[in-house]
Every structure is written in C-alpha cells, then in structure tokens.
C-alpha cells in the first residue's frame, strides 16, 4: 500500500508535460532522411557488396545471403546448408564474411 501511495505522490510531483509546438520541431531538429552524400556512399557500398557477392563461390554466397540478407539463425543455416550443427554454420558464415570483406576491399 505504501508503494502505491509513493507512486501516486511521485506522479503528482512530476510537472505536466507541455505540448510541443510542431512548427518548432520541424525547424529545430535535423531531418531524419539521409543526405545526398549519405545516399551516394550507401549506393556505392551496396554496389561494392553486390559485385563482391557475385565473385564468391556458391556455398559462401549462400551463407552470406542467409545470414545477412535473410536474417537466418545459425541453426536455420545449418539446416539449409546441411551442416552438422549451428556452430558449424556459424564458422561457415564467419569464413564467408571474411571472404566477402576481402572481395569488397579488392574492389
């Protein structure tokens, strides 16, 4: 009962929130949209990723796509790729990501 009373008192002591002027928000806060530079960098990185992915062998490419693009768990990847365990799939994905990074660096 004391906890409830304390909570009520705490709530009463907290000042009421004033509504925020939406015109002020639109001018005072930076836009959430990416800048043209961020869009260009993102597009360039995506193009690099796609080119590097094309240069990987089929199993490596499958591991990367399953984990990065599809968000599969290691157990799901193990099932998809006929690996004996989730740990084996984790190692396959780790090696695949290293190969992908090397390919992306090559350009």
C-alpha positions as CSV (number, residue, x, y, z in Angstrom):
1,X,0.0,0.0,0.0
2,X,2.9,2.3,0.8
3,X,4.4,1.7,-2.6
4,X,1.2,2.7,-4.3
5,X,1.0,5.9,-2.2
6,X,4.6,6.7,-3.0
7,X,3.9,6.2,-6.7
8,X,0.9,8.5,-6.6
9,X,2.9,11.2,-4.8
10,X,5.8,10.9,-7.2
11,X,3.4,11.2,-10.1
12,X,1.8,14.3,-8.6
13,X,5.2,16.0,-8.0
14,X,6.2,15.5,-11.7
15,X,5.3,18.6,-13.7
16,X,2.8,18.2,-16.5
17,X,4.4,18.0,-20.0
18,X,3.6,20.9,-22.2
19,X,2.6,20.1,-25.7
20,X,5.4,20.8,-28.1
21,X,4.9,23.2,-31.0
22,X,5.2,21.1,-34.1
23,X,6.4,24.1,-36.2
24,X,9.3,24.4,-33.8
25,X,10.1,20.7,-34.2
26,X,10.1,20.9,-38.0
27,X,12.7,23.7,-38.0
28,X,14.8,23.0,-34.9
29,X,15.6,19.3,-35.4
30,X,17.7,17.9,-38.2
31,X,16.0,15.8,-40.9
32,X,15.9,12.1,-40.4
33,X,16.4,11.5,-44.1
34,X,19.9,10.7,-45.3
35,X,21.8,13.4,-47.0
36,X,22.7,13.2,-50.7
37,X,26.3,12.3,-49.6
38,X,25.0,9.5,-47.4
39,X,22.8,8.2,-50.2
40,X,25.8,8.2,-52.6
41,X,28.1,6.4,-50.1
42,X,25.3,3.9,-49.3
43,X,24.7,3.2,-53.0
44,X,28.4,2.8,-53.6
45,X,28.8,0.4,-50.7
46,X,25.8,-1.6,-51.9
47,X,27.3,-1.8,-55.4
48,X,30.6,-3.0,-53.9
49,X,28.7,-5.6,-51.9
50,X,26.8,-6.9,-54.9
51,X,30.0,-7.1,-57.0
52,X,31.9,-8.9,-54.3
53,X,29.0,-11.3,-53.7
54,X,29.0,-12.2,-57.4
55,X,32.7,-13.2,-57.2
56,X,32.1,-15.6,-54.2
57,X,31.6,-19.3,-54.7
58,X,28.0,-20.6,-54.4
59,X,28.3,-22.0,-50.8
60,X,30.0,-18.9,-49.5
61,X,27.4,-16.7,-51.2
62,X,24.6,-18.8,-49.8
63,X,25.9,-18.4,-46.3
64,X,26.2,-14.6,-46.6
65,X,22.8,-14.2,-48.0
66,X,21.1,-16.5,-45.5
67,X,22.7,-14.7,-42.5
68,X,22.9,-11.0,-43.7
69,X,20.0,-10.6,-46.1
70,X,17.5,-13.1,-44.8
71,X,18.5,-12.9,-41.1
72,X,18.5,-16.7,-40.6
73,X,19.7,-18.1,-37.3
74,X,22.7,-20.3,-37.3
75,X,20.5,-23.4,-36.7
76,X,18.4,-22.4,-39.8
77,X,21.6,-22.0,-41.8
78,X,22.8,-25.4,-40.6
79,X,19.6,-27.0,-41.8
80,X,19.7,-25.1,-45.1
81,X,23.3,-26.0,-45.9
82,X,23.3,-29.5,-44.4
83,X,25.8,-28.6,-41.7
84,X,26.1,-30.9,-38.7
85,X,25.4,-28.1,-36.1
86,X,24.7,-24.5,-35.5
87,X,28.3,-24.0,-34.6
88,X,29.5,-25.4,-37.9
89,X,27.1,-23.0,-39.6
90,X,28.5,-20.1,-37.5
91,X,32.0,-20.9,-38.6
92,X,30.9,-21.2,-42.3
93,X,29.2,-17.8,-42.0
94,X,32.3,-16.3,-40.3
95,X,34.6,-17.5,-43.0
96,X,32.2,-16.4,-45.7
97,X,32.1,-12.9,-44.2
98,X,35.9,-12.7,-44.2
99,X,35.9,-13.7,-47.9
100,X,33.3,-11.1,-48.6
101,X,35.2,-8.4,-46.9
102,X,38.4,-9.3,-48.8
103,X,36.5,-9.2,-52.1
104,X,35.0,-5.8,-51.2
105,X,38.4,-4.5,-50.5
106,X,39.7,-5.7,-53.8
107,X,37.0,-3.7,-55.4
